[in-house]
Amino acid sequence: MSVTLPGPEIPRNAVVTHKTGDHMTPLPPAVPDKAEVLPLVEAALAWDLNGPHLPELDVSLVLFEQFTAYGRVVTDGLRTLCLSNPADSNAGRSAQATLSEATRRLYLPTPTTQRSAAHLAQNLARLIQALNRATGEVGKEQAKARSSTPRAPA
């Protein structure tokens, strides 16, 4: 059974299994890529959490899990990018603030109520946007630094 949202279909209680011997072993869910996550981010940000119609708990939980997994991967990549950036760079300082927030939000316990799950999924959607924006800014700054570095004649 699946839940219908704008964009890709989100399976309910999806568990991927792998046959080992005579029993099935659950595999960790695959981390979604950016193309899969961005439409889900937009869908979560479109939710009206002040109205009477909250998203179903299982929908919010699936997005919470997917945003958490994707956010951790992007956080690791951004942290690596920041290592090669000058400490006094504007993009680097901004990225460090975003990384600090990501460290706090990406390790929250799984929510248990419909309202808290929806709020956390929406907050993680905003964090995903901030992480992607920071990654782009740090990448631009690095590209600019590389292009302005004089090269030795060949």
N, C-alpha and C positions, 0 to 999 in steps of 0.2 A: 504494500500500500504506500502511496506517496502523497505529499502535500503540494498543492498548486500555489506557486508564487510567480510573479513576473520573472522571467529568466529561466535558468535551468531547473529541472525537477529535483526536489530534495527528498530522498527516501526516508521513511519513518523507521526508526530503530534499525538502520542499516548496519549489519555486521558482516564483514567479509570473513569467510572461513577458508581454511586450508586443511586438506585431508592429510593427516600424519598417521600412518599405520591404520588402525581400525577406529579412530575417532577424529572429530573435526576440531581444529584449533582456531580460535579467533585471531585474525590478523589485525594489526593496528590500521586504522583508516588512513587512506592516502591523504596527503596534504594537498588541498586544492591549489591550483595555480592562479595567477593574477586574473586571467581572463574568466575564470570560473567565479572568483570571489567578488570582483567589482559589481556585477549585476546584483549579487546578494547584498552587498553593502548598500546599494541604492534602494533595494527593496526594504531593508531594515530601517533605513533612515526615513522612508516614506510612512512608516507606521505612526499613527496618532495615538500615543500612549496616554493621553489625557481623556480620550473618548471612551465609550462603553465597550468597544469591540477591540479587545487585545488579541494579538496573535496567539494561536494555540501554544501551550507549553512545549509540546514536542517540536514544533517548528522553531521556537526561540532557542531551545536547547541544541538543536542541530546546528543552527547558525552560531550560537555561542561556541560550540566545539570547533566548527570550521574556522571561525575568525580567530580563535585562540591558536589553533595549529598553524594557520597561515601567518598570523602575527608573530609567532615565535621564530618562524623561518626568516621573515623579513627583518626582525630585530637582530638576529644573528648576522645577516648580511650587512645591515646598516652599521652595526658595531665594527665589523671588519673594515668597511669602507672608511669609517671614522679614524681608524688606526693610522691610515696613510695621509690624513688631512692635518694641516698645521693646527696646533692647539688654539691659536687665536683667531681661527676663521669664523665668520658669522654663521655659515651653514653648519659648521662643526658644533658650535655652541648650541644652536637651535636643535640639531640632531641629538645632542647629549640630553637636552631637556625632554625630548620626545622619548628617547631610550629609557630615561628614568621613569617616566610615566608608564611605558610599556612593561618595564620590569615589575611594576606594582600590579597593573591590570591583567596581565597575561597569566597570572598565577593565582587568580581568585578561585574560591571553591565553586563548584557547580551550583547554580541557583536551583531553588526547589519550588518556588511559586511562579505562577503565570506572569505576574507583574514584574517581579525581580528578574526573571529570565529575559523578558522583553527589554527591560531597561539595560541590562548588562549586554545583551546582544547589540543594542543600538549604540551603547557607549563603545563597545569594541569596534563597531563599524566606523565610528569617528576616529578611533585610534588607528585603524587600518589606513584611513585616508591620510592621517598625519604621518604615519610611517612611510607611506609611498611618496608623499610630498618631500619629506626629509631626505629620503634616498635619492630622489631626483635632484634636489638642491646640492647635496654633497657631491653627486656625480658631475653636475655642471661645474662646480667649483674645481673639482679635480681636473676636468677636461680643460678648463680655462688656464689652470696652473701649468698643465703639460704643454699647451700651445704657446704660452709666454716664456717657457724655458728655452734659452738659446741652445742651439745644437752645434756640435763641433762640425767643421767642414769635412766632407767626405774625401 
